[in-house]
Amino acid sequence: MIPSRPLDLAGIFAETIRIIKKTYLYAAIVALIFTGPGLAVMLIGADRVADDTSSLIRTENLDTPAVRQVIHDQLIRSVKHKSTLLIYRFQYPNIFEQYDSVHDILVAKYPGDSGLAMLQAEFDSLTHISRGAVNKNAEAAAISTLIADTIFFGAGLLLVILGVFFGIGAQYELSIRAFEERPFHLTKIFKHTLTRHGWLLMVQTAMLVLVMMLGLSVVVGIASAISAVLGVFAALGAIGVIIYMVIRLMFSWIVLVSEGTGPVASATRSMEYTGGHFWRIVGITFIGGLGIAIVGAILKLPFNFIFKVDTHPIQTYISGENTSLVAIVDFFRYMVVNLFALSLVSGLLTASFSPAFMTAFYYDLRTRLDGPIDYYESGGTHPTSPPPSPEPLADASSAAQSKPPETNVPE
């Protein structure tokens, strides 16, 4: 459906659902193609880093009972605030209750900074003794391997970041084609994404983040230099400005894909579309985002049980029953695998949701500003432009002899 008038809230959600139905499988495939390789490299890298870390622990004789106990006490005692990793306290309350209990015991045993210094001195003494028997060549080789595999993991992370941008570009084009009722020519979509959308989306994002953060940092820095109180107010104001600009620029990605504009022009167009609609956009985005989050959580619920993390190893480590560093490394290896799998499944299940919502909302705002729009494929390049109007014909005989002008017709 191509609306001849703007959409209300129900219309935006109806269009979102229609687009999701059309693009659900395609969007998941696109997400897997673009982010799957990077996730695979990251997973292999994480496994190698875990192996290398365990090897280094053994090489440096750090898995002896005395050293293990000191490291255990240091790790738990050194965290001074119970608010650390607050978000995980709701997900794993039993772990953090146990952690808080052991932390309080260690604070009483090693009070203040002097207690931490005492722990550090004990650790230095024990490791000095244990490292005296370390084979330096084996240690250097283990460290070198760990660095190489960490770089390999980082390369996977870079591939994932690139894949996210390319995936967003392809998913937006899928949603645009679904809204405009044009066929999904996957060859064209991948070509546009790999040669244009993905790269320009990265450039635009880097540009906007750099400009906003640099400008606001200068303002906050100058304000803080004048007065600490003024610096606090400037920081709060900067947060407000960031939120405001995120809302005003939130359609710049889809403008870049839909209208074929560059990074700056698409940001400008987003500002035009959102002008005078700020609070409406905030409200509809909140409702839409909440709906997407709820549906996504429901879809993901069965997989939360499949990829549920067994927390027993970390609980036994916190309690002091098993302070083996190698066992903890193996636990984190297992946790990373589970989290990667859950993230991938979650991403595939909801890949079409946000692009569909943003597309429906974008066309609502676009018709409010530009009025009714005709959509045509333009010369093999995305996005769309109206066809040229044919010249008026002088008479019927000339019309019969004249060939119709070449126009870009809807697919």
N, C-alpha and C positions, 0 to 999 in steps of 0.2 A: 504494500500500500504506500503510495506517495501522497502525502497529505496536501490538500489545497489550502489548509489553514493550520494554525498552530495546534498542538496537542495539549489536553489537560492532563492532570496527574494519572487518571485512569488510562488515557490514551497512551501515555509514555510507557506505562507498565504493560499494557496490551501489546504494544509494538516490541517491547523488550522480550516478552515471552515468545512472540512470533519469530523474532530473529534467533533466539536461543534454539527453538525447535529446528530451524533451518541450518544452523551453523554448529550445533553441539558436537557432532562427531568430527567435523572438519577442524574445528578449533582445537580439539584434543589432539588430533593428529599433528597439526601445526606445532602445538606446544611440545609434543614429544620429539618431533624432528629437530626443532631448534635448540631445545634445552637438554634433551636426552644425552647427546654426546658429552657435553660439559659435565653433567651429573655423573656419568659413568667414569670420566677421568678423575673427578673429585673423589668418588668412592674408592677407586683403585689407589689414588694418592693417599687417602686417609688410612687405608689398610696398610700401605707401605710405611707411612709415618708411624703408625702404631707398632709395627714390627721393629722399625729402626729404634724407636724409643725404648722398647723392651730390651733390645740388644744393647743399647747404650747403658741402660740401668745395670745390666749384668756385667758389662765390661768395666764399669766404674765401681763395681762392688757396692752399689747403693741399695741392694735388696737384702742386706743383713738385718736381723731383728732390731738391733739397737738403732741403726740409721733409719729404718722404716718407722720406728716409733717417734723419733724426733721430727721427721718430715710430717708425719700425721699430726703431731701437736702443733707444729708451725703452721700448717695449712689451715687448721681450724681456729687456732688462737689468733692468727694474724688478721682475720676479718673482724673489724671493730664494730660494724653496724649490722644489726639484724635485718635491715631493710634490703640488704644485698640480694639480687636476683628475686625481687619481690614477686614478679609475675609467676615464678615457678612455685611459690609458696602455696598458691591456690591449687595447683595441679598435683603437687606432691607434699601434702601437709605433714605426713608421718616422718618423712625424711628431715624436714626442717624442724619439727618438734624435737627429734633426736639430736639434730645438729645444735640447736639452741641449748639443750641440756648439757651436752659435752663441752660446748663453747664456754658456758658459765663455769663449769668445773675447772677448765684450763685457765680462765681469767683469774680465778681465785688462786690457782697454783702458780701462775706466772703473771703477777699483777703489773699493770702499767708498762711503760716503755722499757723499764729495767727488766721486766719479765721476758719481753720479746728479745732484748739483747742477750739475756741468759740462754734462751733457746737457740739463738743464732750462734753463740759461742760454742754451745754443745754440738751443734750441727757441724761447725767448722772443724772442731777437734776430731769428731768421728770420721768425717770425710777425708781429713788430712791423713789419718791413719789408713783408711780403706784405699785411698787413691795411691798410697805409696807402693802398692803392689800391682798397679794398673800397667798393662802393656801399652806404652804410648802410641805405638804404631797402630794397634788395634783400636785405640780410642780415637785417633785421628781418622781412621777409615770409617768408623761408626758415625762420627760427626759429619764427615763429608757425605756419606750416604743419606743421613737424615736431612741435610740441607738440600740435596738434590731432589729427594722425594717431596720435601716441603714445596720446592719450586714447581714440581710436577702437579701437586695439589693446587697451587696458586694458578697454574695454567688452566686447570679445570674450572676454577672459580671465574677466571676471565672469560672462558668460553660460555659459561652459564650467563654471565652478565650480557655478553653480546647476544646470546640466544634469546634472552628476555626481550631485548629491544627489537630484534628481528621478528620474534613471535608476536609482539604487540602490533607491529606494522601489518603483518599478515592477517592477524585476527580482526583488526579494524577494517581491513579491506574486505574480508569475508562478511562482516556485519553490514558494511556499506552496501555491498552487492545484494545481500539478503533484503535490506530495507528497500532498495531501489528495484527489487525484483529482477535482477540481472543474474545470469548463470554464473556458477563458480568455475571460472577457467583457472585451474590450479597452476598451470604453466605460467600464465600471466601474473598471477598473484605472487608466485615465488620470484619471478623475474623482477617485478616492481619492488618487492621486499629486499631482495639481495642487492639490487643496483641503486635503490633510492631510499625507500621508507626507513629501513633499519639504520642506515648511516645518518640520515638527516635527523631522525629522532634522537640519536645519541648526541649529535652536535647541538641540537636545540636544548636538550636537557642539561648538558654541560654548560652551555652558554647562560641559561637562565639561573642555574644554581650558582655559577661563578659570579654573575652580576649581582644577584641578591645578597649572597653571603659576603662578598667583598664590600659592597656598599654599606650593608648593615654593620659589618665589623668595624669599618672606619667610623661610622656614627657612634656606635657603642664605645669604641676606644677613646674617641675625643670626649664624650660625655663622662666616661670613667676618670679620665685625666683631670677633668674640671672638678668633679665631686663624686664620691662613692655612691651617695644617694641618687644623684643624677644618672649615674651609670646603671643603677638598678632599674630606674624608670625607663631608661633607654633600652635596656635588655628586654623588659616587658613589652615596650612598644615595638621592638624588633620582632618579637614572637607574633604580635598582632598583625604586623605588616606581612610576615611570611604567610600566615593563615589567609589573610585577605588576598594576597597575590596567587596563592595556590588555587583559590576558588576562581579568580578572574582568568587564570591561565589554564584551567583544567581541560579545556577543549582544544588546546593548541595542538596536541598530538593528532587528534582525529581530523582537524582542519588541514594539517600538513598532508595527511593521507588522502582525504576526500577532495580537497580543492587544488592539490598540486602546488601549493605555495611553499616558500622557503621557511626556514626556522623563524626568522624575524617577522615576516608577513603573517605567518600562521599564529604567532603570539599576538600580533596586533589584531587579527580577526577575532581571536578568542576574547580579547578585551572588548571588542565591539559587540559581540554576541551576548556577553554577560552584563553589559552596561544596563543599569536600571533593573536588573533581575537578581541582584546579589542574594537577598534573603530567600527568594523563591528557590534559587539554585541550592542554597544551604539546606533548606527544608526537604526538597525532593531528593537531594543527594543523600541526606541522612536516612530518609525512609528507604530509598533504594539500596543503600549500603547495608542497612540493618536487615532488609529482606534477603539480600544476597548472602550475608553472613549466616543467617538462620538456616536457609536452604542448604548452603555449603556444609554447615555443621551437621545437619541431618544426613546428608549424603555421605559424609565422612565418618559418621558414627560407627558403622560396622568395622571399618578399617582401623579405628582406634583400638579395638579389641584385638584385631589380628596383629597389629604392630605395637602392642602394648609393651612398654619397657619394664623388664624385671628389675626392680630396685633393690633386691636383696644384697647383691654385692656391695653397693655403695653404703647401705645401712650397716653391714658388718664392718666396713672400713671406718665409718664414722664412730661406731661404738668401740672400735679398737680390737674386735675379735679377729679380724684378718687385715693387717696393714700392709700386705704385699703390694708393692708399686706395680708389678707386672700384672697382677689381677685387676687393679684399677685401670690400667691402660687397656686391658682386654674388655673391661666393662664399657669404657668410653668408645671403643671400636664398635662394640655391639650396639650401643646407643646411637651412634652416628649412622650406622646402616639402617636402623629402624626409622630414624628421623628422616633420612633421605627418601626411603621408600614411602613413608607417610606423606612427605611434602610432594613427591611426584604424583602420587595417587590423588591427593587433594587438588593439585594444580590441574590435572587432566579432567577431574570431575567438574570443575568450575571455570574452565578456560574460556568459555563463551559468555559467561555471565556479565562481567564488567564491560567488555567491548559492546555487547548488545545494549546494555543500559545507556552507556555513553553515546552510542549511535542514535538511539531513539531521542534522547534528550538534546543532542546536537541538532538534529533536523527540526525539532520543535523550535529551538532558539533561532535557527537559520531562517525558517519561514516567518518567524516574528519580525526579523530584520529585513529580509530580502523579498518576502512574499512567495507565491507559488514558484516552484523550480522544476524545470524539465531536465531529465538526465539522459545523457548520451555518452557512449564510448567515444573517446576523441583520438582518432588517428593511431590507435594501438598503444597510446600512452594513457596511463591512469592519472587523474580521475576523469571527470566528465565535463563536457561543455555543450552548449546548445548548437544545433546545426545551423549553417548559414541559410538565410531565407532565399528562396529562388527568385530570380528576376521576373517581373511581370511580363507576360507574353503579349505581343501586339495583336494577334488575331488567332483564329482557330487553325488556319492553314500553317502558320508558322509554328504553332504549338505542336501540330502533328509531325512537323519535320525536325523539331528541336528535341534533342536528348535531354532528359531531366538532369538537373545539376546533381553532382555527387554530394551526398550528405552523410554525416555520421548517424547511423540509425541505432536504436536501442538493441542490445543483444537479446 
